[in-house]
């Protein structure tokens, strides 16, 4: 069976090939790696393939799914937990198998969220550059002790729970909001209404999926409800945050700090080298002018352990499709 792997980087090839060797799949699965993202103009690359393997910024809307189906593709394998980039209704109508990786090393993303908080709070990114230039002044590097601060976790699934445990261990008071709260969260924090969490938290960290209900969960109204000077952290999905609303909150000094590993228009930027080009995204460029904003390029998942787990589960999903077995990670339209 041939599988077209889109948005493939060298590490994707390395870890998928290693996972195939661990499973002893031999030549039964043949991966074809493409650097290009999947969209309507690149769908033809999957010609003669029975499956495609995609990532967060690949677009699988109805026209793309129809083009893939017409070429013989019968399975969509997501190398991620989120599936907001897939038109599940169209996939189901076409009879396509769709499976995801529901959880992979949640501690990896949780630890990255902590790293971003610590970097912004203690200004270590600015201190690094200063010292390299021989500047050892401390002015402008003043932070706050996180011990006894209140951290709000929006989304208490596996990643949110892992994040809550980290901050609890640092002596923080942890609050959580989730329409479907995790049973394990009660051991580390208190579940409260979103409005209460926003009003009380010194740090708000987002760990929920992107759905029609959570799109722009952080907007002008929710930013106005936040504690003045609070820090907002998003390592989940860019569409959870209204970028223009955040810019307004930063300009008014209502929002104290912003740390984002995801961005709602990231598909044209992230996982690419744009250093020699003019980036014509005015909102992104405006964000980069703020000294209290930290942006990383969707690397929260990027650890050896997480990539191994993603690849292993992807191969397991592929094997279930090939054998016709029930797949625990299959995603269907509601």
Secondary structure, 3 states (H helix, E strand, C coil): CEEEECCCCHHHHHHHHHHHHHHCCCCCCEEEECCCCCCCCCHHHHCCCCEEEECCCCCECHHHHHHHHHCCCCEEEECCCCCCCECHHHHHHHCCEEECCCCCCHHHHHHHHHHHHHHHHHCHHHHHHHHHCCCCCCCCCCCCCCCCCEEEEECCCHHHHHHHHHHHHCCCEEEEECCCCCHHHHHCCEECCHHHHHHHCCEEEECCCCCCCCCCCECHHHHHHCCCCCEEEECCCHHHECHHHHHHHHHCCCCCEEEECCCCCHHHCCCCCCCCCCCCCHHHHHHCCCCCEEECCCCCCCCHHHHHHHHHHHHHHHHHHHHCCCCCCECCCC
